[in-house]
Amino acid sequence: MTSSSPLINRIGQVFIPVRDIEAAATWYCALLGLPVTESTHENRIYDLPGVGAAGLALDGHHREFTADGPPRFMWRVDNLTAVRDHLRSLGIDLMMDITNVGSVDILQFRDPDGNLLMVSGPSEHAT
């Protein structure tokens, strides 16, 4: 396929706005089972190591933000029930329990800054 645009439809990095980079790094590392390391860019960016090409970074550059709106991305997992149990073990309140939306199941929760996060997995209700 030939494109007339120099822009490629490929995500390089997703930035999540946070107010306190150290607190957010600790929370996200616990969520993802990662060790806490050092932030970069004068303590304003925290890169979360991941699987795949797209990166995930906590961004402390704009501390005055609103967290309204829908989730900006989703994590894709194989076992949504295990994720729900993990979230509950961390004391994270779910915005919705596992919900079927057709071909997949999702659940949503908020980070300490109020950002809405979403996880998607295979439908447990598929027929």
Helices and strands as residue ranges (DSSP letters): E 13-17, H 21-32, E 45-48, E 55-59, E 74-76, H 80-89, E 94-100, E 104-110, E 116-122
